[in-house]
Amino acid sequence: MIIVTGAAGFIGSCLVQKLNDEGYTDLILVDDFTKVDKEANLLNKKYSQKIDRAIFSHWLEENHRLVQFIFHIGARTDTTEFDKTILWQLNTDYTKMLWNACVNYGLPFVYASSAATYGLGEFGYDDNESTINQLVPLNPYGESKNEFDKWALAQNQQPYFWAGLKFFNVYGPNEYHKARMASVVFHAYQQIKNTGSLNLFKSHHPDFKDGEQMRDFVYVKDVVNVLYFFLHHRKDAGIYNLGSGKARTFKDLAVATFQAMNIAPQINFIDTPADIRDKYQYFTEAKMQKLKAIGYDIPFHTIEQGVSDYVNNYLAKNNYL
């Protein structure tokens, strides 16, 4: 059996499909399955059982001998959530529980960290574990992820194999339910479809022109390829970046979306809301040498390739992966 937590969510459900495509169907899906807005993400997928996250620790205690691997993708990912109690419970303490279970039961463990841990990037975007204690995330979500990364590195007892993956700006199918937290590509498509134009934030930084703020946008199909790689690699434990490795501008992303929709670009620039200006990231770019150094060599989609696939094969057809 392979465990996937957050299995009904965006990245988790895409991972389930990847595992199905590779012939794995004895999957245990863990999530809060009371949220019906995510039900479509699991349609036509093959798995053995769904377990509510609230009782999963008990299930694992009873069934750990049947388990081969745990992918912990589930989390509260809302960057506007300021209730630290919820974030620490779901993102930090729950992950500690799974880590300790993997130690006790001898199971390999891969979990989702986040590029939100890097804050404004004062220390760069290098997945060097020696800098993790210095990072200053910009919001409680990032703090909750960084707290677990720090805790994991400090443990004397570790799973025989583990990896924490710092997801950058992931976009792609199965994020329909995420509303305001969906990717920029998703929102751009909807806005262009409805109005024929797209609003982007102006730059309030002298070093960046409007629309030239940069992010590392990574296609979800690339993310699940890396997750699948670790299922078989099972060595070189540690914390890794998971981005495309190439920062691109919001204007690049916008133009790619217009092109995928066969619509002439029409971009308007609006003020960045005052309440987030001082916490706005103008540049992120994953340093990917560490992952490549352990043998990962599958090319990542460019923005143009990923957006075209997403728009034409999923958004335009309302399809799921």
LUMVEXFI-25857 format. One record per residue (C-alpha): residue number from 1; y, z, x. Coordinates in Angstrom, 3 decimals, decimal comma. Layout:
LUMVEXFI-25857
+-----+----------+----------+----------+
:   k :        Y :        Z :        X :
+-----+----------+----------+----------+
: NUM :        Y :        Z :        X :
...
+-----+----------+----------+----------+
//
This chain:
LUMVEXFI-25857
+-----+----------+----------+----------+
:   k :        Y :        Z :        X :
+-----+----------+----------+----------+
:   1 :    0,000 :    0,000 :    0,000 :
:   2 :    3,595 :   -0,688 :    1,012 :
:   3 :    6,399 :    1,437 :   -0,419 :
:   4 :    9,783 :   -0,071 :   -1,279 :
:   5 :   12,444 :    2,348 :   -2,483 :
:   6 :   15,469 :    0,935 :   -4,272 :
:   7 :   13,012 :   -1,747 :   -5,376 :
:   8 :   14,897 :   -2,731 :   -8,536 :
:   9 :   18,178 :   -3,120 :   -6,689 :
:  10 :   19,719 :   -6,061 :   -4,859 :
:  11 :   18,157 :   -5,968 :   -1,402 :
:  12 :   15,061 :   -4,022 :   -2,469 :
:  13 :   14,043 :   -6,601 :   -5,069 :
:  14 :   14,593 :   -9,452 :   -2,604 :
:  15 :   12,323 :   -7,601 :   -0,160 :
:  16 :    9,661 :   -7,298 :   -2,869 :
:  17 :    9,815 :  -11,066 :   -3,347 :
:  18 :    9,573 :  -11,646 :    0,413 :
:  19 :    6,477 :   -9,424 :    0,569 :
:  20 :    4,960 :  -11,275 :   -2,395 :
:  21 :    5,665 :  -14,604 :   -0,684 :
:  22 :    3,805 :  -13,332 :    2,399 :
:  23 :    0,797 :  -12,301 :    0,313 :
:  24 :    1,513 :   -8,590 :   -0,206 :
:  25 :    1,084 :   -7,464 :   -3,799 :
:  26 :   -0,208 :   -3,890 :   -3,440 :
:  27 :    3,324 :   -2,538 :   -3,575 :
:  28 :    4,615 :    0,771 :   -4,871 :
:  29 :    8,135 :    0,348 :   -6,230 :
:  30 :   10,410 :    3,395 :   -6,243 :
:  31 :   13,739 :    3,544 :   -8,088 :
:  32 :   15,561 :    4,951 :  -11,090 :
:  33 :   13,956 :    2,643 :  -13,623 :
:  34 :   16,007 :    3,960 :  -16,539 :
:  35 :   18,810 :    1,556 :  -15,564 :
:  36 :   17,965 :   -1,493 :  -17,654 :
:  37 :   20,645 :   -3,663 :  -16,006 :
:  38 :   18,310 :   -4,122 :  -13,038 :
:  39 :   15,143 :   -5,011 :  -14,959 :
:  40 :   15,538 :   -8,762 :  -14,432 :
:  41 :   15,363 :   -8,267 :  -10,642 :
:  42 :   11,646 :   -7,492 :  -10,931 :
:  43 :   10,608 :  -10,210 :  -13,378 :
:  44 :    7,598 :  -12,221 :  -12,174 :
:  45 :    7,133 :  -10,029 :   -9,113 :
:  46 :    3,728 :   -8,621 :   -8,252 :
:  47 :    3,222 :   -4,923 :   -7,572 :
:  48 :    0,792 :   -2,108 :   -8,260 :
:  49 :    2,954 :    0,651 :   -9,670 :
:  50 :    6,489 :    1,805 :  -10,378 :
:  51 :    7,343 :    5,413 :   -9,505 :
:  52 :   10,553 :    7,194 :  -10,490 :
:  53 :   12,444 :    8,345 :   -7,409 :
:  54 :   12,640 :   11,898 :   -8,794 :
:  55 :    8,859 :   12,360 :   -8,606 :
:  56 :    8,106 :   10,136 :   -5,632 :
:  57 :    7,807 :   12,970 :   -3,106 :
:  58 :    5,038 :   14,521 :   -5,210 :
:  59 :    3,323 :   11,114 :   -5,601 :
:  60 :    3,481 :   10,576 :   -1,842 :
:  61 :    1,970 :   13,984 :   -1,169 :
:  62 :   -0,983 :   13,047 :   -3,363 :
:  63 :   -1,402 :    9,441 :   -2,205 :
:  64 :   -0,140 :    9,167 :    1,377 :
:  65 :   -3,578 :    8,251 :    2,722 :
:  66 :   -3,318 :    4,944 :    0,873 :
:  67 :    0,122 :    4,082 :    2,227 :
:  68 :    0,632 :    1,672 :    5,135 :
:  69 :    4,435 :    1,476 :    5,459 :
:  70 :    7,650 :    2,786 :    3,857 :
:  71 :   10,782 :    0,685 :    3,423 :
:  72 :   13,570 :    2,986 :    2,248 :
:  73 :   16,250 :    0,671 :    0,835 :
:  74 :   17,373 :    2,865 :   -2,067 :
:  75 :   20,790 :    4,533 :   -1,892 :
:  76 :   23,991 :    5,178 :   -3,783 :
:  77 :   25,992 :    2,296 :   -2,302 :
:  78 :   29,270 :    2,679 :   -4,179 :
:  79 :   32,005 :    2,865 :   -1,540 :
:  80 :   34,416 :    4,205 :   -4,177 :
:  81 :   32,184 :    7,190 :   -4,994 :
:  82 :   33,893 :   10,379 :   -3,830 :
:  83 :   31,430 :   12,943 :   -5,183 :
:  84 :   29,889 :   14,002 :   -1,891 :
:  85 :   27,233 :   16,056 :   -3,674 :
:  86 :   25,712 :   12,899 :   -5,174 :
:  87 :   26,011 :   10,911 :   -1,956 :
:  88 :   24,458 :   13,614 :    0,215 :
:  89 :   21,660 :   14,164 :   -2,293 :
:  90 :   20,710 :   10,488 :   -2,634 :
:  91 :   21,652 :    9,071 :    0,759 :
:  92 :   21,190 :   11,905 :    3,229 :
:  93 :   18,840 :   14,562 :    1,868 :
:  94 :   16,477 :   12,118 :    0,144 :
:  95 :   16,150 :   10,152 :    3,385 :
:  96 :   15,448 :   13,368 :    5,307 :
:  97 :   12,666 :   14,135 :    2,847 :
:  98 :   11,092 :   10,725 :    3,439 :
:  99 :   11,507 :   11,020 :    7,219 :
: 100 :    9,725 :   14,381 :    7,247 :
: 101 :    6,965 :   13,007 :    5,027 :
: 102 :    6,444 :   10,116 :    7,452 :
: 103 :    6,241 :   12,594 :   10,333 :
: 104 :    3,704 :   14,740 :    8,480 :
: 105 :    1,584 :   11,863 :    7,210 :
: 106 :    1,802 :    9,572 :   10,257 :
: 107 :    3,606 :    6,720 :    8,488 :
: 108 :    6,030 :    4,104 :    9,874 :
: 109 :    9,504 :    4,269 :    8,356 :
: 110 :   12,327 :    1,720 :    8,062 :
: 111 :   15,510 :    2,747 :    6,294 :
: 112 :   18,839 :    1,193 :    5,344 :
: 113 :   21,872 :    2,458 :    7,182 :
: 114 :   25,228 :    0,685 :    6,869 :
: 115 :   28,018 :   -0,956 :    8,833 :
: 116 :   30,300 :    1,355 :    6,824 :
: 117 :   29,414 :    3,937 :    9,485 :
: 118 :   31,643 :    2,059 :   11,959 :
: 119 :   34,880 :    2,870 :   10,117 :
: 120 :   37,795 :    0,876 :   11,466 :
: 121 :   35,735 :   -0,208 :   14,453 :
: 122 :   37,558 :    1,962 :   16,965 :
: 123 :   34,377 :    2,096 :   19,039 :
: 124 :   33,357 :   -1,491 :   18,352 :
: 125 :   30,319 :   -2,713 :   16,434 :
: 126 :   27,677 :   -2,204 :   19,076 :
: 127 :   24,470 :   -0,493 :   17,890 :
: 128 :   24,486 :    1,727 :   20,952 :
: 129 :   23,063 :    5,042 :   19,770 :
: 130 :   25,164 :    7,023 :   22,268 :
: 131 :   28,331 :    6,292 :   20,241 :
: 132 :   27,032 :    7,282 :   16,815 :
: 133 :   28,325 :   10,851 :   17,021 :
: 134 :   31,827 :    9,502 :   17,677 :
: 135 :   32,026 :    7,179 :   14,656 :
: 136 :   34,546 :    7,927 :   11,900 :
: 137 :   33,548 :    6,266 :    8,592 :
: 138 :   36,345 :    5,469 :    6,133 :
: 139 :   34,707 :    6,842 :    2,982 :
: 140 :   32,112 :    9,387 :    1,845 :
: 141 :   29,479 :    6,664 :    1,444 :
: 142 :   29,803 :    5,741 :    5,112 :
: 143 :   29,814 :    9,417 :    6,044 :
: 144 :   26,569 :   10,036 :    4,157 :
: 145 :   24,878 :    7,177 :    6,028 :
: 146 :   26,227 :    8,223 :    9,413 :
: 147 :   25,185 :   11,836 :    8,856 :
: 148 :   21,601 :   10,715 :    8,457 :
: 149 :   21,751 :    8,468 :   11,534 :
: 150 :   23,023 :   11,411 :   13,591 :
: 151 :   20,389 :   13,718 :   12,142 :
: 152 :   17,572 :   11,236 :   12,854 :
: 153 :   18,550 :   10,840 :   16,495 :
: 154 :   18,635 :   14,616 :   16,934 :
: 155 :   15,089 :   15,170 :   15,684 :
: 156 :   12,354 :   16,215 :   18,076 :
: 157 :    9,744 :   15,191 :   15,538 :
: 158 :    9,980 :   11,527 :   14,589 :
: 159 :    7,720 :    9,067 :   12,782 :
: 160 :    5,539 :    7,211 :   15,285 :
: 161 :    7,685 :    4,186 :   14,470 :
: 162 :   11,056 :    4,171 :   12,731 :
: 163 :   14,103 :    1,933 :   12,510 :
: 164 :   17,486 :    2,388 :   10,861 :
: 165 :   19,194 :   -0,907 :   10,018 :
: 166 :   22,984 :   -1,080 :    9,706 :
: 167 :   23,519 :   -3,670 :    6,978 :
: 168 :   26,804 :   -5,558 :    7,234 :
: 169 :   28,315 :   -7,532 :    4,296 :
: 170 :   25,185 :   -8,675 :    2,483 :
: 171 :   25,426 :  -11,334 :   -0,239 :
: 172 :   22,883 :  -13,286 :   -2,238 :
: 173 :   20,760 :  -13,427 :   -5,411 :
: 174 :   19,766 :  -10,377 :   -7,458 :
: 175 :   23,167 :   -8,670 :   -7,230 :
: 176 :   24,182 :   -9,537 :  -10,805 :
: 177 :   24,017 :   -5,878 :  -11,865 :
: 178 :   26,319 :   -4,560 :   -9,140 :
: 179 :   29,582 :   -5,243 :  -11,024 :
: 180 :   32,599 :   -4,412 :   -8,837 :
: 181 :   30,320 :   -3,612 :   -5,856 :
: 182 :   28,826 :   -7,125 :   -5,824 :
: 183 :   29,622 :   -9,368 :   -2,865 :
: 184 :   32,828 :  -11,355 :   -2,409 :
: 185 :   30,790 :  -14,550 :   -2,876 :
: 186 :   29,600 :  -13,385 :   -6,291 :
: 187 :   33,115 :  -12,525 :   -7,446 :
: 188 :   34,571 :  -15,692 :   -5,930 :
: 189 :   32,084 :  -17,843 :   -7,831 :
: 190 :   32,884 :  -16,148 :  -11,138 :
: 191 :   36,642 :  -16,398 :  -10,614 :
: 192 :   36,540 :  -20,060 :   -9,563 :
: 193 :   34,252 :  -20,897 :  -12,468 :
: 194 :   36,617 :  -19,241 :  -14,953 :
: 195 :   40,009 :  -20,211 :  -13,512 :
: 196 :   39,529 :  -22,990 :  -10,972 :
: 197 :   41,237 :  -20,873 :   -8,327 :
: 198 :   40,606 :  -17,771 :   -6,231 :
: 199 :   42,711 :  -14,746 :   -5,328 :
: 200 :   42,348 :  -13,265 :   -1,858 :
: 201 :   44,136 :  -10,262 :   -0,387 :
: 202 :   47,157 :  -10,881 :    1,773 :
: 203 :   47,082 :   -9,567 :    5,301 :
: 204 :   49,185 :   -6,486 :    5,976 :
: 205 :   48,383 :   -6,579 :    9,682 :
: 206 :   50,555 :   -8,525 :   12,139 :
: 207 :   47,561 :   -9,837 :   14,085 :
: 208 :   45,947 :  -11,532 :   11,068 :
: 209 :   47,305 :  -14,289 :    8,836 :
: 210 :   46,615 :  -14,232 :    5,086 :
: 211 :   42,948 :  -14,996 :    4,457 :
: 212 :   42,038 :  -14,649 :    8,110 :
: 213 :   40,727 :  -11,112 :    7,837 :
: 214 :   37,170 :  -11,325 :    9,177 :
: 215 :   33,807 :   -9,909 :    8,178 :
: 216 :   30,214 :  -10,344 :    9,235 :
: 217 :   28,750 :  -11,851 :    6,059 :
: 218 :   24,936 :  -11,909 :    6,117 :
: 219 :   22,690 :  -13,680 :    3,622 :
: 220 :   20,111 :  -11,459 :    1,937 :
: 221 :   17,289 :  -13,839 :    2,862 :
: 222 :   18,066 :  -13,126 :    6,516 :
: 223 :   18,110 :   -9,390 :    5,835 :
: 224 :   14,627 :   -9,403 :    4,314 :
: 225 :   13,316 :  -11,574 :    7,162 :
: 226 :   14,354 :   -8,837 :    9,591 :
: 227 :   12,807 :   -6,130 :    7,410 :
: 228 :    9,565 :   -8,107 :    7,331 :
: 229 :    9,659 :   -8,489 :   11,113 :
: 230 :    9,592 :   -4,701 :   11,505 :
: 231 :    6,563 :   -4,421 :    9,212 :
: 232 :    4,535 :   -6,051 :   11,990 :
: 233 :    6,546 :   -5,145 :   15,093 :
: 234 :    6,233 :   -1,336 :   14,768 :
: 235 :    7,627 :   -0,493 :   18,171 :
: 236 :   11,041 :   -0,133 :   19,825 :
: 237 :   12,162 :    2,570 :   17,402 :
: 238 :   15,862 :    3,167 :   16,905 :
: 239 :   19,004 :    2,064 :   15,104 :
: 240 :   19,841 :   -1,640 :   14,857 :
: 241 :   22,661 :   -3,759 :   13,502 :
: 242 :   21,726 :   -6,208 :   10,778 :
: 243 :   24,426 :   -8,830 :   10,383 :
: 244 :   24,708 :  -12,519 :   11,126 :
: 245 :   26,291 :  -11,736 :   14,480 :
: 246 :   29,239 :  -14,022 :   13,690 :
: 247 :   32,462 :  -12,837 :   12,041 :
: 248 :   33,979 :  -15,349 :    9,613 :
: 249 :   37,241 :  -15,294 :    7,682 :
: 250 :   37,583 :  -14,687 :    3,970 :
: 251 :   39,193 :  -18,122 :    3,835 :
: 252 :   36,033 :  -19,631 :    5,358 :
: 253 :   33,958 :  -17,922 :    2,710 :
: 254 :   36,305 :  -19,066 :   -0,067 :
: 255 :   36,293 :  -22,689 :    1,093 :
: 256 :   32,490 :  -22,627 :    1,377 :
: 257 :   32,274 :  -21,406 :   -2,222 :
: 258 :   34,638 :  -24,109 :   -3,509 :
: 259 :   32,673 :  -26,748 :   -1,596 :
: 260 :   29,361 :  -25,522 :   -3,000 :
: 261 :   30,877 :  -25,830 :   -6,492 :
: 262 :   32,384 :  -29,290 :   -5,751 :
: 263 :   35,865 :  -28,014 :   -6,593 :
: 264 :   38,968 :  -28,581 :   -4,475 :
: 265 :   40,054 :  -25,274 :   -2,872 :
: 266 :   42,944 :  -23,484 :   -4,576 :
: 267 :   43,548 :  -20,067 :   -3,002 :
: 268 :   46,234 :  -17,582 :   -3,996 :
: 269 :   47,111 :  -14,513 :   -1,948 :
: 270 :   47,837 :  -11,185 :   -3,625 :
: 271 :   48,875 :   -7,833 :   -2,206 :
: 272 :   46,096 :   -5,536 :   -1,039 :
: 273 :   46,237 :   -2,443 :   -3,283 :
: 274 :   48,359 :    0,208 :   -1,625 :
: 275 :   45,683 :    2,899 :   -1,986 :
: 276 :   43,202 :    1,045 :    0,245 :
: 277 :   45,515 :   -0,645 :    2,761 :
: 278 :   45,198 :    2,080 :    5,374 :
: 279 :   41,392 :    1,951 :    5,111 :
: 280 :   41,020 :   -1,806 :    5,127 :
: 281 :   38,776 :   -3,353 :    7,772 :
: 282 :   40,344 :   -6,463 :    9,275 :
: 283 :   37,388 :   -7,322 :   11,492 :
: 284 :   33,671 :   -6,575 :   11,588 :
: 285 :   31,032 :   -8,327 :   13,661 :
: 286 :   27,531 :   -7,100 :   14,325 :
: 287 :   26,416 :   -7,143 :   17,929 :
: 288 :   22,903 :   -8,491 :   17,553 :
: 289 :   21,626 :   -8,487 :   21,140 :
: 290 :   19,533 :   -5,357 :   20,615 :
: 291 :   17,463 :   -6,929 :   17,841 :
: 292 :   17,071 :  -10,181 :   19,746 :
: 293 :   15,982 :   -8,277 :   22,856 :
: 294 :   12,889 :   -6,946 :   21,075 :
: 295 :   11,781 :  -10,422 :   20,047 :
: 296 :   13,545 :  -11,353 :   16,812 :
: 297 :   14,419 :  -15,033 :   17,119 :
: 298 :   14,746 :  -16,458 :   13,591 :
: 299 :   18,161 :  -18,144 :   13,175 :
: 300 :   20,542 :  -16,691 :   10,598 :
: 301 :   22,187 :  -18,763 :    7,858 :
: 302 :   25,754 :  -19,833 :    8,491 :
: 303 :   28,267 :  -18,994 :    5,765 :
: 304 :   28,158 :  -22,619 :    4,615 :
: 305 :   24,350 :  -22,669 :    4,427 :
: 306 :   23,996 :  -19,283 :    2,739 :
: 307 :   26,770 :  -19,792 :    0,196 :
: 308 :   25,501 :  -23,256 :   -0,720 :
: 309 :   21,989 :  -21,935 :   -1,338 :
: 310 :   23,263 :  -18,932 :   -3,291 :
: 311 :   25,669 :  -20,911 :   -5,469 :
: 312 :   23,499 :  -23,928 :   -6,217 :
: 313 :   20,062 :  -22,349 :   -6,525 :
: 314 :   20,942 :  -18,985 :   -8,051 :
: 315 :   24,468 :  -18,443 :   -9,417 :
: 316 :   24,840 :  -21,869 :  -11,045 :
: 317 :   21,416 :  -21,531 :  -12,671 :
: 318 :   21,549 :  -17,773 :  -13,296 :
: 319 :   18,322 :  -17,544 :  -11,297 :
: 320 :   16,824 :  -14,560 :   -9,489 :
: 321 :   15,045 :  -14,507 :   -6,152 :
+-----+----------+----------+----------+
//
